[in-house]
Amino acid sequence: MKIKLTVITLFLGTLLSCSKNDVEKKQDYYVRFKIANERIELNETVFATREYHDYSFYSVEGVNVFGGRKGTDYDVEILNFGVAVLNEKLTERYYSVSKDDDYEVGMKWVKYRDNLETEHYYMTEVDYRPGNMTVTITELSETHVKGTFSGNLYFEGEEDNPTLLITDGEFYAPIVKEYINPYFK
């Protein structure tokens, strides 16, 4: 339970506490994936944060990836996902949703219109089953993170049935210390 709260805190911290000065605009960075065979590219704004917290009885290290774009039907579309590990070092490897307390993965996909959340898809407690959300980190350094991801997401209020199946996810993101969400100034 401690790690689930920490993952949520890391996600919120990523979205709310960042400074635009640390991000370079490079076309090389990307977050891309498929939903129902539609290829979605979120390469307008791409970054990752890496955090470490050392508490009295445990430590947590995590990485969060953020991809965003101005939408066609929506003002903004944002995908945010990450991995947090408990009492060990974050490394290049495969991570999956698990009841194991040693690490946690999470994801949410949000669409905004007029700066209001209009569609919100996320993983839920119902979905914490092995294999329903995976992240594989293939490169991890002080400057960037790269890998693949997939998973089931649910529309808020409809937790009984998966709404979105995200497949063929790939990411390559610069790691920044601070960033301000460019969509909500």
ChimeraX attribute file (.defattr): number of C-alpha atoms within 10 A of each C-alpha:
attribute: neighborCount
match mode: 1-to-1
recipient: residues
	/A:1	7
	/A:2	10
	/A:3	19
	/A:4	16
	/A:5	10
	/A:6	19
	/A:7	27
	/A:8	15
	/A:9	11
	/A:10	23
	/A:11	24
	/A:12	12
	/A:13	15
	/A:14	26
	/A:15	16
	/A:16	14
	/A:17	12
	/A:18	17
	/A:19	14
	/A:20	13
	/A:21	11
	/A:22	15
	/A:23	19
	/A:24	13
	/A:25	13
	/A:26	13
	/A:27	10
	/A:28	10
	/A:29	22
	/A:30	23
	/A:31	27
	/A:32	21
	/A:33	20
	/A:34	17
	/A:35	13
	/A:36	9
	/A:37	11
	/A:38	10
	/A:39	12
	/A:40	13
	/A:41	16
	/A:42	21
	/A:43	22
	/A:44	15
	/A:45	23
	/A:46	28
	/A:47	30
	/A:48	28
	/A:49	26
	/A:50	24
	/A:51	15
	/A:52	15
	/A:53	12
	/A:54	11
	/A:55	9
	/A:56	6
	/A:57	6
	/A:58	12
	/A:59	15
	/A:60	22
	/A:61	22
	/A:62	24
	/A:63	24
	/A:64	26
	/A:65	25
	/A:66	24
	/A:67	25
	/A:68	25
	/A:69	21
	/A:70	16
	/A:71	14
	/A:72	8
	/A:73	10
	/A:74	15
	/A:75	15
	/A:76	20
	/A:77	21
	/A:78	20
	/A:79	20
	/A:80	23
	/A:81	21
	/A:82	25
	/A:83	26
	/A:84	28
	/A:85	23
	/A:86	20
	/A:87	16
	/A:88	13
	/A:89	13
	/A:90	19
	/A:91	16
	/A:92	15
	/A:93	12
	/A:94	13
	/A:95	22
	/A:96	23
	/A:97	21
	/A:98	18
	/A:99	11
	/A:100	9
	/A:101	13
	/A:102	13
	/A:103	23
	/A:104	24
	/A:105	24
	/A:106	25
	/A:107	26
	/A:108	18
	/A:109	20
	/A:110	17
	/A:111	22
	/A:112	19
	/A:113	14
	/A:114	9
	/A:115	12
	/A:116	10
	/A:117	12
	/A:118	11
	/A:119	14
	/A:120	16
	/A:121	22
	/A:122	23
	/A:123	23
	/A:124	17
	/A:125	8
	/A:126	11
	/A:127	21
	/A:128	17
	/A:129	12
	/A:130	13
	/A:131	15
	/A:132	18
	/A:133	25
	/A:134	24
	/A:135	25
	/A:136	19
	/A:137	21
	/A:138	15
	/A:139	13
	/A:140	18
	/A:141	12
	/A:142	9
	/A:143	12
	/A:144	17
	/A:145	24
	/A:146	21
	/A:147	19
	/A:148	19
	/A:149	24
	/A:150	21
	/A:151	23
	/A:152	21
	/A:153	25
	/A:154	22
	/A:155	20
	/A:156	13
	/A:157	8
	/A:158	10
	/A:159	17
	/A:160	11
	/A:161	12
	/A:162	18
	/A:163	15
	/A:164	17
	/A:165	16
	/A:166	20
	/A:167	19
	/A:168	14
	/A:169	20
	/A:170	18
	/A:171	26
	/A:172	25
	/A:173	26
	/A:174	24
	/A:175	22
	/A:176	21
	/A:177	18
	/A:178	20
	/A:179	19
	/A:180	17
	/A:181	17
	/A:182	12
	/A:183	15
	/A:184	8
	/A:185	5
